[in-house]
């Protein structure tokens, strides 16, 4: 018995030591602090990361409390301690029942408050962007209309003429963005629901037929990042991939000029509004999921 107990203690000590070494080794990059999230590369990313970390802290606190109560019950009510088969049972304890009903409601309420607060901030549109890009999710690839705002159905005057690029399931498209510039994204779909997701941005938003969802972000680091569709949308959903390349202002301007030189001027079909596509000009675009809330992710009403 003593030998078995000694082996068990050594196993626990080694496991604890391995955990400390793992946490220390990964501490140089602080990746463990992000709890599985990549390092944010946008101005808005830290807001999402803090919400994620706060949710984990709340979950760990609740988990520690529950496990503590379970272990306490197992230890203090064990048969060898009391010498009885079944310990005294507690029934119809009104204060206790109110407590374990009230506390979860408070926890959910706090999580809801911080989630709603950050969501409102992230989806707020200030219309002070330096460029606007319309992302079109379609079965089964992506189109990108630069200098086009699907929420208004017009070219984005501050960015110059509208140009476009598109991909296929076999040819992954590239979305080029300027660094340190606030960008407005308008998301549309001509067929089914998709979801625009760039993991490094710590952000994703649904792409819904007949609706223009929109958001803003500011990339802060030059580099190449992977993107994909996060909504099961059909047979080739897994091939709905794209690449995001964040470049300098000069390189971004050169890229748009190259598209213009190649003749890719105008907009590819958006799926609704004046640029819906051949024979679909009568489909209205409803702007944003919160059209009744001023100042949020909406301009209100239907767009022509």
Secondary structure, DSSP 8 states (H G I E B T S, - for coil): -HHHHHHHHHHHHHHHHHHHHHHHHHTTTTTGGGTT-----BTTHHHHHHHHHHHHHHHHHHHHHHHHHHHHHHHHT-HHHH--SS-------HHHHHHHHHHHHHHHHHHHHHHHHHHHHHT---S--SEEEEEEEETTEEEEEETEETTTTEE-GGG-S-EEEE-BTTB-EEEEEETT-EEEEEEEESSS-EEEEEGGGTEEEEE-BTEEEEEEEEB-S-EEEEEEE-S--STTGGG-EEEEEEE-HHHHHHHHHHHHHTT-BS----SSGGGS-TT-TT--EEE-TTTTSTTSS---SEE-
